[in-house]
Amino acid sequence: MTTLIELVEQCSARLAAAGVSFGHGTTCARDEAAWLVLWRLQLPLDDLDGVALRVLSADEVARVQALVDERIATRRPAAYLTGEAWLQGVPFSVDERAIVPRSLIAEVLAEGLIDAWLGREPARVLDLCTGNGSLAVLAAMAWPEARVDAADLSAQALEVARLNVERHGLGTRIALFQGDGLAAVPGRRYDLILCNPPYVNAGSMAALPAEYRAEPALALAGGADGMDFIRPLLAHAAAALAPAGALVLEIGHERAHFERAFPQAQPVWLPCSAGDDQVLLLTQEAL
């Protein structure tokens, strides 16, 4: 006889022993095990305590173990196995056409850290490198009167973004555009541009765990110093912003490369759970 919590612990031990990597919605083996167990058994993902002592059948245990087997053997992120991920508690559909949503900009949005720099709620927002559309959706939720454009070079990623725009009933407020950087939205000006671009430097790309290599490299690789996408963005962002507008940019662990590439830049660093130097804001005037 196996209870659900016992199965979670068993699966957690297996994931840890196999050396899988986390960071696609969970940060440790136990949390990922709980996610996989609850999802496979079609139980509420936010009520582990409520079902912890449920006694499982042999078939239920076998189905969960098969899913954990797949997670270990393929090294695909759990979100690709379940087809769903969450950002700030909001569910998003996801598959291999786009990276798993995890942008730190979502925290900045949720905590209202951008608002003070804008002076008023933005009327027009651009989510550049939108991927599966998660930041565009969160921006539309944060500012109910805003019109949001979401752009990406990958037509496949935009297919996933469309699923999420429709999932959250935002088709009348979010428009999708395919193209390379700001060239996807020529002539448009925005009160706010959000951008979680490909910024991983070449050395870090070569060392990524298999789970990250399962994602589209196009959405991760930023060239030798991680700044290949960011250079033309900063060169042209001022022209794409309205007066008093701002660019919010995620650069992850690339602050040193950013400062070498843009020694004259004067960004405002916005605090988030990963630190105070991973998300920055540049006003239109500074750009």
C-alpha positions as CSV (number, residue, x, y, z in Angstrom):
1,M,0.0,0.0,0.0
2,T,1.5,3.3,-1.1
3,T,0.1,6.7,-0.1
4,L,0.5,9.7,-2.4
5,I,3.0,11.5,-0.2
6,E,5.1,8.3,-0.1
7,L,5.1,8.2,-3.9
8,V,6.1,11.9,-4.0
9,E,9.1,11.1,-1.7
10,Q,10.1,8.0,-3.8
11,C,9.9,10.0,-7.0
12,S,11.8,12.9,-5.5
13,A,14.6,10.5,-4.5
14,R,14.7,9.1,-8.0
15,L,14.9,12.5,-9.6
16,A,17.7,13.6,-7.3
17,A,19.7,10.4,-7.8
18,A,19.4,10.7,-11.5
19,G,20.9,14.2,-11.4
20,V,18.1,15.9,-13.5
21,S,18.2,19.7,-13.6
22,F,15.5,22.1,-12.5
23,G,14.6,25.7,-13.2
24,H,11.6,25.3,-15.5
25,G,8.9,25.9,-12.9
26,T,10.5,24.1,-10.0
27,T,13.8,24.5,-8.1
28,C,14.1,21.1,-6.4
29,A,13.4,17.4,-6.8
30,R,10.6,17.3,-4.3
31,D,8.6,20.1,-5.9
32,E,9.0,18.5,-9.3
33,A,8.0,15.1,-8.0
34,A,4.9,16.6,-6.4
35,W,4.0,18.3,-9.7
36,L,4.4,15.2,-11.8
37,V,2.5,13.0,-9.3
38,L,-0.4,15.4,-9.0
39,W,-0.6,16.1,-12.7
40,R,-0.5,12.5,-13.7
41,L,-3.3,11.6,-11.3
42,Q,-5.3,14.7,-12.4
43,L,-5.4,16.1,-8.9
44,P,-5.3,19.8,-7.9
45,L,-1.7,21.0,-8.1
46,D,-2.1,23.4,-5.2
47,D,-3.5,20.9,-2.7
48,L,-0.7,18.4,-1.9
49,D,-1.6,18.4,1.8
50,G,-5.2,17.7,1.1
51,V,-4.5,14.5,-0.8
52,A,-1.2,13.4,0.8
53,L,-2.6,10.4,2.6
54,R,-4.7,9.1,-0.3
55,V,-3.9,5.4,-0.9
56,L,-3.0,4.8,-4.5
57,S,-3.7,1.8,-6.7
58,A,-1.0,-0.2,-8.3
59,D,-2.0,1.2,-11.7
60,E,-1.8,4.8,-10.4
61,V,1.7,4.1,-9.0
62,A,2.8,2.6,-12.3
63,R,1.5,5.5,-14.4
64,V,3.4,8.0,-12.2
65,Q,6.5,5.9,-12.3
66,A,6.3,5.8,-16.1
67,L,6.1,9.6,-16.3
68,V,9.1,9.9,-14.0
69,D,11.0,7.4,-16.1
70,E,10.3,9.6,-19.1
71,R,11.5,12.7,-17.3
72,I,14.8,11.0,-16.4
73,A,15.4,9.3,-19.7
74,T,14.6,12.2,-22.0
75,R,15.7,15.1,-19.8
76,R,12.8,17.1,-21.2
77,P,11.6,19.8,-18.8
78,A,8.5,18.7,-16.9
79,A,6.5,21.5,-18.5
80,Y,7.0,19.9,-21.9
81,L,5.7,16.6,-20.5
82,T,2.6,18.1,-18.9
83,G,2.1,20.8,-21.6
84,E,1.6,23.5,-19.0
85,A,3.5,25.9,-16.9
86,W,2.7,28.7,-14.5
87,L,4.0,32.2,-14.1
88,Q,2.8,34.3,-11.2
89,G,0.1,31.7,-10.7
90,V,-1.2,32.1,-14.2
91,P,-1.3,28.9,-16.3
92,F,0.2,28.8,-19.8
93,S,0.2,26.2,-22.5
94,V,3.7,25.2,-23.5
95,D,5.6,22.8,-25.8
96,E,9.0,22.5,-27.5
97,R,8.1,25.3,-30.0
98,A,8.9,27.9,-27.2
99,I,10.9,28.0,-24.1
100,V,9.2,27.3,-20.8
101,P,8.0,30.6,-19.3
102,R,10.1,31.8,-16.4
103,S,10.9,35.4,-17.0
104,L,11.9,37.5,-14.0
105,I,10.1,40.4,-15.6
106,A,6.9,38.7,-14.4
107,E,7.9,39.4,-10.8
108,V,8.5,43.0,-11.7
109,L,5.1,43.3,-13.2
110,A,3.4,41.6,-10.3
111,E,5.1,43.9,-7.8
112,G,4.3,47.1,-9.7
113,L,8.0,48.1,-9.9
114,I,7.6,49.6,-13.4
115,D,4.7,51.9,-12.7
116,A,6.6,54.6,-10.9
117,W,8.9,55.1,-13.9
118,L,6.0,55.5,-16.3
119,G,4.0,58.1,-14.4
120,R,0.7,56.6,-15.7
121,E,-0.6,53.3,-16.9
122,P,0.8,52.4,-20.3
123,A,-1.6,52.6,-23.2
124,R,0.6,50.6,-25.6
125,V,2.9,47.8,-24.5
126,L,5.3,45.7,-26.6
127,D,6.4,42.3,-25.4
128,L,9.5,41.6,-27.6
129,C,10.7,38.0,-27.9
130,T,7.4,37.0,-26.5
131,G,7.9,33.2,-26.8
132,N,4.7,31.6,-25.6
133,G,3.1,35.0,-25.0
134,S,3.2,34.8,-21.2
135,L,4.6,38.3,-20.5
136,A,2.1,39.8,-23.0
137,V,-0.7,38.1,-21.2
138,L,0.5,39.2,-17.8
139,A,0.9,42.8,-19.1
140,A,-2.6,42.8,-20.4
141,M,-3.8,41.6,-17.0
142,A,-1.8,44.2,-15.1
143,W,-3.0,47.1,-17.2
144,P,-6.6,46.3,-18.3
145,E,-6.8,49.3,-20.6
146,A,-3.6,48.7,-22.5
147,R,-3.2,47.4,-26.0
148,V,-0.4,44.9,-26.1
149,D,1.7,43.8,-29.1
150,A,3.7,40.6,-28.9
151,A,6.5,39.9,-31.3
152,D,8.9,37.1,-32.0
153,L,11.3,35.9,-34.7
154,S,9.9,32.4,-34.4
155,A,6.7,31.7,-36.2
156,Q,6.4,28.4,-34.2
157,A,6.7,30.2,-30.9
158,L,3.9,32.6,-32.0
159,E,1.7,29.6,-32.6
160,V,2.0,28.8,-28.9
161,A,1.5,32.4,-28.0
162,R,-1.7,32.5,-29.9
163,L,-2.9,29.5,-27.9
164,N,-2.3,31.4,-24.7
165,V,-3.8,34.7,-25.9
166,E,-7.0,32.7,-26.8
167,R,-6.8,30.7,-23.5
168,H,-7.0,33.9,-21.5
169,G,-9.6,35.6,-23.7
170,L,-7.3,38.4,-24.7
171,G,-7.6,38.2,-28.5
172,T,-9.0,41.7,-28.8
173,R,-6.2,43.3,-26.8
174,I,-3.1,41.4,-27.8
175,A,-1.8,41.4,-31.4
176,L,1.0,39.0,-32.5
177,F,3.8,40.0,-35.0
178,Q,6.5,37.9,-36.5
179,G,9.9,39.4,-37.3
180,D,13.4,40.1,-36.1
181,G,13.5,42.4,-33.1
182,L,11.9,45.8,-33.5
183,A,11.7,45.2,-37.3
184,A,8.6,43.2,-36.5
185,V,6.7,46.3,-35.5
186,P,8.0,49.1,-37.8
187,G,6.9,52.6,-37.1
188,R,5.1,51.8,-33.9
189,R,5.8,53.6,-30.6
190,Y,5.1,52.3,-27.1
191,D,4.9,53.5,-23.6
192,L,6.6,50.3,-22.4
193,I,8.7,47.6,-24.1
194,L,9.2,44.4,-22.2
195,C,12.0,42.1,-23.5
196,N,13.3,38.8,-22.3
197,P,15.7,38.2,-25.2
198,P,18.2,35.5,-26.0
199,Y,21.1,36.6,-23.8
200,V,23.0,33.4,-22.8
201,N,26.7,33.8,-23.7
202,A,28.5,31.2,-25.8
203,G,30.4,29.7,-22.9
204,S,27.3,29.3,-20.8
205,M,25.4,27.9,-23.7
206,A,28.0,25.1,-24.1
207,A,27.6,24.2,-20.5
208,L,23.8,24.2,-20.3
209,P,22.2,21.0,-18.8
210,A,20.2,18.8,-21.2
211,E,16.9,20.3,-19.9
212,Y,17.8,23.7,-21.3
213,R,19.2,22.2,-24.5
214,A,15.7,20.8,-25.1
215,E,14.4,24.3,-25.5
216,P,14.8,26.3,-28.8
217,A,18.4,27.6,-28.9
218,L,17.1,30.6,-30.9
219,A,15.4,31.8,-27.7
220,L,18.5,31.4,-25.5
221,A,21.7,32.0,-27.4
222,G,23.0,35.5,-27.4
223,G,26.3,35.1,-29.1
224,A,29.8,35.3,-27.7
225,D,29.0,37.7,-24.9
226,G,25.2,37.3,-24.9
227,M,24.6,40.8,-26.3
228,D,24.0,40.0,-30.0
229,F,20.3,40.8,-29.8
230,I,20.6,43.5,-27.2
231,R,23.0,45.7,-29.3
232,P,20.6,46.6,-32.1
233,L,17.7,46.7,-29.6
234,L,19.4,49.5,-27.5
235,A,20.4,51.3,-30.7
236,H,16.8,51.6,-31.9
237,A,14.7,51.4,-28.8
238,A,14.4,55.1,-28.2
239,A,12.7,55.6,-31.6
240,A,10.2,52.9,-30.7
241,L,9.3,54.5,-27.3
242,A,7.0,57.3,-26.7
243,P,8.3,60.3,-24.6
244,A,8.5,59.2,-21.0
245,G,8.4,55.6,-22.1
246,A,10.7,52.8,-20.8
247,L,12.4,49.6,-21.8
248,V,12.5,46.8,-19.3
249,L,15.1,44.2,-20.2
250,E,16.1,40.9,-18.6
251,I,19.8,39.9,-18.9
252,G,20.1,37.2,-16.3
253,H,23.7,36.6,-15.2
254,E,25.1,38.8,-18.0
255,R,25.6,42.1,-16.1
256,A,29.3,42.1,-16.6
257,H,28.9,41.6,-20.3
258,F,26.2,44.2,-20.5
259,E,28.3,46.8,-18.8
260,R,31.3,46.1,-21.1
261,A,29.1,46.3,-24.1
262,F,27.2,49.5,-23.0
263,P,29.6,51.4,-20.7
264,Q,27.6,54.7,-21.1
265,A,24.3,53.1,-20.2
266,Q,22.6,54.2,-17.0
267,P,20.1,51.6,-16.2
268,V,17.9,51.3,-13.2
269,W,18.2,47.8,-11.7
270,L,14.9,46.3,-10.6
271,P,15.1,43.8,-7.7
272,C,13.7,40.3,-8.1
273,S,14.0,36.9,-6.5
274,A,17.2,36.1,-8.4
275,G,19.0,39.3,-7.3
276,D,19.2,43.0,-8.0
277,D,21.2,42.8,-11.2
278,Q,19.2,40.6,-13.6
279,V,16.4,42.9,-14.8
280,L,17.0,46.6,-15.8
281,L,15.0,49.6,-16.9
282,L,16.1,52.2,-19.3
283,T,14.0,55.3,-19.9
284,Q,13.4,56.7,-23.3
285,E,15.5,59.8,-22.3
286,A,18.4,57.6,-21.1
287,L,18.3,55.6,-24.4
